[in-house]
Amino acid sequence: MCVGVPMKMVEIHYPSGIAEAKGVKRNIGLQLLPENEIKIGDYVIVHVGFAIEKVDKKDADETWETLDEILRLMEQEENA
């Protein structure tokens, strides 16, 4: 299974940048998105170190809610 996670852009030095999610910052590649479409504060889906899609904050928040729920269910299953 492949998972892309939403992250917020905090620095841009195209063709790379730094994105943050849940207090964790990562260097990511921005080559797959047009330079003029991405700015600080934007949310992107990051997969294997590359931003692959720009999303709005609502979609990013909903995705994290879903991922957090999956993790909670996995932990419950492990502890059962």
Backbone as JSON Lines, residues from 0, in Angstrom:
{"i":0,"aa":"M","n":[0.84,-1.17,0.0],"ca":[0.0,0.0,0.0],"c":[0.89,1.24,0.0]}
{"i":1,"aa":"C","n":[0.52,2.22,-0.79],"ca":[1.23,3.49,-0.87],"c":[0.4,4.56,-0.18]}
{"i":2,"aa":"V","n":[1.05,5.38,0.61],"ca":[0.34,6.42,1.33],"c":[1.02,7.76,1.09]}
{"i":3,"aa":"G","n":[0.22,8.73,0.72],"ca":[0.7,10.1,0.64],"c":[0.1,10.86,1.8]}
{"i":4,"aa":"V","n":[0.88,11.71,2.43],"ca":[0.39,12.45,3.59],"c":[0.38,13.95,3.3]}
{"i":5,"aa":"P","n":[-0.64,14.63,3.82],"ca":[-0.68,16.08,3.64],"c":[0.33,16.78,4.53]}
{"i":6,"aa":"M","n":[1.0,17.76,3.96],"ca":[1.96,18.55,4.71],"c":[1.84,20.0,4.27]}
{"i":7,"aa":"K","n":[2.19,20.89,5.18],"ca":[2.12,22.33,4.91],"c":[3.5,22.84,4.52]}
{"i":8,"aa":"M","n":[3.57,23.59,3.43],"ca":[4.83,24.16,2.99],"c":[5.26,25.28,3.93]}
{"i":9,"aa":"V","n":[6.5,25.19,4.44],"ca":[7.01,26.22,5.34],"c":[8.21,26.95,4.76]}
{"i":10,"aa":"E","n":[8.89,26.33,3.78],"ca":[9.99,26.98,3.06],"c":[9.97,26.47,1.63]}
{"i":11,"aa":"I","n":[10.32,27.36,0.71],"ca":[10.39,26.95,-0.69],"c":[11.69,27.47,-1.28]}
{"i":12,"aa":"H","n":[12.45,26.55,-1.86],"ca":[13.68,26.85,-2.59],"c":[13.62,26.0,-3.86]}
{"i":13,"aa":"Y","n":[12.62,26.29,-4.68],"ca":[12.31,25.44,-5.83],"c":[13.59,25.04,-6.56]}
{"i":14,"aa":"P","n":[13.79,23.77,-6.81],"ca":[12.84,22.67,-6.9],"c":[12.71,21.82,-5.64]}
{"i":15,"aa":"S","n":[13.04,22.4,-4.49],"ca":[12.83,21.67,-3.24],"c":[12.21,22.62,-2.22]}
{"i":16,"aa":"G","n":[11.88,22.08,-1.07],"ca":[11.3,22.9,-0.01],"c":[11.21,22.11,1.26]}
{"i":17,"aa":"I","n":[10.71,22.75,2.29],"ca":[10.51,22.09,3.57],"c":[9.02,22.14,3.88]}
{"i":18,"aa":"A","n":[8.48,20.98,4.22],"ca":[7.07,20.87,4.56],"c":[6.96,20.31,5.97]}
{"i":19,"aa":"E","n":[5.84,20.62,6.64],"ca":[5.66,20.22,8.03],"c":[4.29,19.58,8.23]}
{"i":20,"aa":"A","n":[4.28,18.54,9.06],"ca":[3.04,17.9,9.47],"c":[3.22,17.39,10.89]}
{"i":21,"aa":"K","n":[2.3,17.76,11.76],"ca":[2.31,17.3,13.15],"c":[3.64,17.55,13.84]}
{"i":22,"aa":"G","n":[4.25,18.7,13.54],"ca":[5.5,19.09,14.18],"c":[6.75,18.5,13.56]}
{"i":23,"aa":"V","n":[6.6,17.69,12.53],"ca":[7.74,17.06,11.86],"c":[7.99,17.78,10.54]}
{"i":24,"aa":"K","n":[9.24,18.22,10.33],"ca":[9.61,18.9,9.09],"c":[10.43,17.95,8.22]}
{"i":25,"aa":"R","n":[10.18,18.03,6.91],"ca":[10.9,17.18,5.95],"c":[11.29,18.01,4.73]}
{"i":26,"aa":"N","n":[12.47,17.72,4.22],"ca":[12.86,18.26,2.92],"c":[12.11,17.46,1.87]}
{"i":27,"aa":"I","n":[11.47,18.15,0.94],"ca":[10.72,17.45,-0.1],"c":[11.06,18.03,-1.47]}
{"i":28,"aa":"G","n":[10.87,17.21,-2.48],"ca":[11.03,17.66,-3.86],"c":[9.73,18.27,-4.36]}
{"i":29,"aa":"L","n":[9.86,19.34,-5.1],"ca":[8.69,20.02,-5.65],"c":[8.63,19.92,-7.18]}
{"i":30,"aa":"Q","n":[9.52,19.14,-7.77],"ca":[9.64,19.07,-9.22],"c":[8.36,18.63,-9.93]}
{"i":31,"aa":"L","n":[7.48,17.93,-9.25],"ca":[6.27,17.4,-9.89],"c":[5.13,18.42,-9.93]}
{"i":32,"aa":"L","n":[5.35,19.59,-9.32],"ca":[4.35,20.66,-9.33],"c":[4.96,21.9,-9.99]}
{"i":33,"aa":"P","n":[4.16,22.64,-10.75],"ca":[4.69,23.86,-11.36],"c":[5.13,24.87,-10.29]}
{"i":34,"aa":"E","n":[6.26,25.48,-10.53],"ca":[6.84,26.41,-9.56],"c":[5.88,27.54,-9.2]}
{"i":35,"aa":"N","n":[5.12,28.03,-10.16],"ca":[4.25,29.17,-9.9],"c":[2.95,28.78,-9.2]}
{"i":36,"aa":"E","n":[2.72,27.49,-8.94],"ca":[1.49,27.04,-8.28],"c":[1.66,26.78,-6.79]}
{"i":37,"aa":"I","n":[2.87,26.86,-6.28],"ca":[3.1,26.48,-4.89],"c":[3.7,27.66,-4.13]}
{"i":38,"aa":"K","n":[3.15,27.9,-2.91],"ca":[3.69,28.98,-2.09],"c":[3.67,28.55,-0.61]}
{"i":39,"aa":"I","n":[4.38,29.29,0.2],"ca":[4.43,29.01,1.63],"c":[3.01,29.07,2.18]}
{"i":40,"aa":"G","n":[2.66,28.09,3.0],"ca":[1.32,28.0,3.59],"c":[0.41,27.06,2.84]}
{"i":41,"aa":"D","n":[0.78,26.68,1.61],"ca":[-0.02,25.72,0.85],"c":[0.13,24.33,1.45]}
{"i":42,"aa":"Y","n":[-0.88,23.5,1.23],"ca":[-0.84,22.11,1.64],"c":[-0.63,21.24,0.41]}
{"i":43,"aa":"V","n":[0.25,20.25,0.56],"ca":[0.55,19.33,-0.53],"c":[0.49,17.91,-0.01]}
{"i":44,"aa":"I","n":[0.21,16.99,-0.91],"ca":[0.31,15.56,-0.58],"c":[1.73,15.13,-0.9]}
{"i":45,"aa":"V","n":[2.4,14.54,0.08],"ca":[3.79,14.12,-0.08],"c":[3.84,12.6,-0.1]}
{"i":46,"aa":"H","n":[4.49,12.08,-1.14],"ca":[4.66,10.63,-1.31],"c":[6.11,10.38,-1.7]}
{"i":47,"aa":"V","n":[6.77,9.5,-0.99],"ca":[8.19,9.15,-1.17],"c":[9.06,10.38,-1.37]}
{"i":48,"aa":"G","n":[8.81,11.43,-0.56],"ca":[9.66,12.6,-0.56],"c":[9.35,13.66,-1.59]}
{"i":49,"aa":"F","n":[8.28,13.48,-2.34],"ca":[7.91,14.45,-3.37],"c":[6.48,14.94,-3.17]}
{"i":50,"aa":"A","n":[6.27,16.24,-3.37],"ca":[4.92,16.79,-3.39],"c":[4.3,16.36,-4.71]}
{"i":51,"aa":"I","n":[3.17,15.66,-4.63],"ca":[2.55,15.15,-5.85],"c":[1.25,15.84,-6.2]}
{"i":52,"aa":"E","n":[0.7,16.61,-5.24],"ca":[-0.58,17.26,-5.48],"c":[-0.78,18.38,-4.46]}
{"i":53,"aa":"K","n":[-1.35,19.48,-4.89],"ca":[-1.72,20.55,-3.98],"c":[-3.16,20.31,-3.53]}
{"i":54,"aa":"V","n":[-3.43,20.47,-2.23],"ca":[-4.78,20.29,-1.69],"c":[-5.12,21.48,-0.8]}
{"i":55,"aa":"D","n":[-6.41,21.65,-0.53],"ca":[-6.78,22.74,0.38],"c":[-6.7,22.24,1.83]}
{"i":56,"aa":"K","n":[-6.75,23.19,2.77],"ca":[-6.6,22.86,4.19],"c":[-7.68,21.89,4.66]}
{"i":57,"aa":"K","n":[-8.9,22.06,4.19],"ca":[-10.0,21.18,4.59],"c":[-9.69,19.73,4.22]}
{"i":58,"aa":"D","n":[-9.23,19.51,2.99],"ca":[-8.88,18.16,2.57],"c":[-7.71,17.61,3.37]}
{"i":59,"aa":"A","n":[-6.73,18.46,3.64],"ca":[-5.57,18.02,4.44],"c":[-6.02,17.59,5.84]}
{"i":60,"aa":"D","n":[-6.86,18.41,6.47],"ca":[-7.35,18.08,7.82],"c":[-8.17,16.79,7.82]}
{"i":61,"aa":"E","n":[-9.04,16.62,6.82],"ca":[-9.85,15.4,6.73],"c":[-8.98,14.16,6.53]}
{"i":62,"aa":"T","n":[-7.94,14.31,5.72],"ca":[-7.04,13.17,5.49],"c":[-6.33,12.79,6.78]}
{"i":63,"aa":"W","n":[-5.86,13.79,7.55],"ca":[-5.19,13.48,8.81],"c":[-6.15,12.85,9.82]}
{"i":64,"aa":"E","n":[-7.4,13.29,9.83],"ca":[-8.39,12.67,10.71],"c":[-8.54,11.19,10.37]}
{"i":65,"aa":"T","n":[-8.6,10.89,9.09],"ca":[-8.73,9.49,8.65],"c":[-7.49,8.69,9.0]}
{"i":66,"aa":"L","n":[-6.3,9.25,8.75],"ca":[-5.06,8.54,9.08],"c":[-4.95,8.31,10.58]}
{"i":67,"aa":"D","n":[-5.31,9.31,11.38],"ca":[-5.27,9.14,12.84],"c":[-6.22,8.04,13.3]}
{"i":68,"aa":"E","n":[-7.4,7.97,12.7],"ca":[-8.38,6.92,13.05],"c":[-7.83,5.54,12.69]}
{"i":69,"aa":"I","n":[-7.21,5.43,11.54],"ca":[-6.61,4.14,11.14],"c":[-5.55,3.72,12.15]}
{"i":70,"aa":"L","n":[-4.7,4.65,12.56],"ca":[-3.67,4.33,13.55],"c":[-4.27,3.92,14.88]}
{"i":71,"aa":"R","n":[-5.34,4.6,15.32],"ca":[-6.0,4.22,16.57],"c":[-6.56,2.79,16.48]}
{"i":72,"aa":"L","n":[-7.19,2.47,15.36],"ca":[-7.76,1.13,15.18],"c":[-6.66,0.06,15.14]}
{"i":73,"aa":"M","n":[-5.55,0.38,14.5],"ca":[-4.44,-0.58,14.45],"c":[-3.87,-0.82,15.85]}
{"i":74,"aa":"E","n":[-3.75,0.24,16.65],"ca":[-3.25,0.1,18.02],"c":[-4.22,-0.75,18.86]}
{"i":75,"aa":"Q","n":[-5.52,-0.5,18.7],"ca":[-6.5,-1.28,19.44],"c":[-6.4,-2.76,19.07]}
{"i":76,"aa":"E","n":[-6.22,-3.03,17.8],"ca":[-6.12,-4.41,17.34],"c":[-4.87,-5.07,17.9]}
{"i":77,"aa":"E","n":[-3.76,-4.35,17.95],"ca":[-2.52,-4.88,18.51],"c":[-2.67,-5.2,19.98]}
{"i":78,"aa":"N","n":[-3.41,-4.38,20.7],"ca":[-3.55,-4.53,22.14],"c":[-4.69,-5.48,22.54]}
{"i":79,"aa":"A","n":[-5.41,-5.98,21.58],"ca":[-6.55,-6.87,21.88],"c":[-6.08,-8.29,22.16]}
